[in-house]
Structure formats: structure tokens, C-alpha cells
Amino acid sequence: MSELVRAELRRVDWALLRCGCGDSAEHVPLMFEAIITAETPQDMIGYTLEGHVEESTIIFECTPPAVGVIMAALAGDLSALARGRAAADAVVRGRWLR
């Protein structure tokens, strides 16, 4: 995981933010780390931002700082698996990544 992503994750006190699942967003950095560092599809099982950072067109208190983490991840070396997962999720939801 890049230093830029780590910096974005450290910048935020996630425990103070509300997550889409109803709990604090304290677990969101772990989800980012699992998705970004996954080497196999099995490594991603159980880790998703859907329902935590966004749900359809609904955003949550943790969404704005999560966007910074996503942008940092996309700007750096991101595994083809993680990049492919992001693109596949976007297409399923009718959005396109470039």
C-alpha cells in the first residue's frame, strides 16, 4: 500500500465518523487495506465499500474522506485485481471509471 494511501488513512479519525453499516467507520481502513493489497479474489472476500462508504446514491459521513483514500490508491500502484474490482463495481452500478 502506498505511503500516500497510508497518509490519507491516518489523516482521519475514522472512529468519530458514522459508517453506512450503522457503526463507527473505524473498520473502513481495514477494508481499504484488504482491497488494495489483495493478491487473489479470495483475499477480497468479505471486504467491500458498498454499504459502508456508499449505497446506491446514498453517501455517509465517512464518504468524503474515503474519496481521498480512493483517489490516492488510484494515483499509485494498485494491483490489477484491485483496479479491476473497482472497475467491475462501477460498471455494475452504471458508473464508469477512466
Secondary structure as GFF3:
##gff-version 3
##sequence-region A 1 98
A	DSSP	alpha_helix	3	10	.	.	.	ID=ss1
A	DSSP	three_ten_helix	14	16	.	.	.	ID=ss2
A	DSSP	three_ten_helix	25	27	.	.	.	ID=ss3
A	DSSP	alpha_helix	28	37	.	.	.	ID=ss4
A	DSSP	alpha_helix	41	44	.	.	.	ID=ss5
A	DSSP	beta_strand	54	55	.	.	.	ID=ss6
A	DSSP	beta_strand	58	59	.	.	.	ID=ss7
A	DSSP	alpha_helix	63	75	.	.	.	ID=ss8
A	DSSP	alpha_helix	80	92	.	.	.	ID=ss9
###
